[in-house]
């Protein structure tokens, strides 16, 4: 499938992969990620496949984005994929690797928007939407660093 938005975010922390995985796979992003509301919707299988959550992200612009995320792959503590539906439709993939005391978090987010005004204005405002996404992800990095009590490692 072709996606209008293809993002890649990379974070590195001086932290154990299991600690980082616990924050990502625990889905309680609202506890450490500023501007996020999270609500569990459905339990999944014992391995986590099928879990569903509703998210609302407050952006740096005067709008919010909400979507439902369903876990489709969960391989602790290295990989998790979600399918998103709602105002953002597509897929997300978290990949974690550890080298020494540093955990590298890579997030691929491939989505289309389902807000009519965003689709109409995308030819003009796509760079602003990308900038906004990057700021939201920076908030996630800061929040994770604080929750882990671990420094961010320069990229």
Secondary structure, DSSP 8 states (H G I E B T S, - for coil): ---SEEEEEEEEEES-HHHHHHHHHT--GGGTSTTEEEEEEE---TTSTT-EEEEEEE-SSS-EEEEEEEEEEEETTTEEEEEEEESEEEEEEEEEEEETTEEEEEEEEEEEE--HHHHHHHHHHHHHHHHHHHHHHHHHHHHHHHHHT--B---
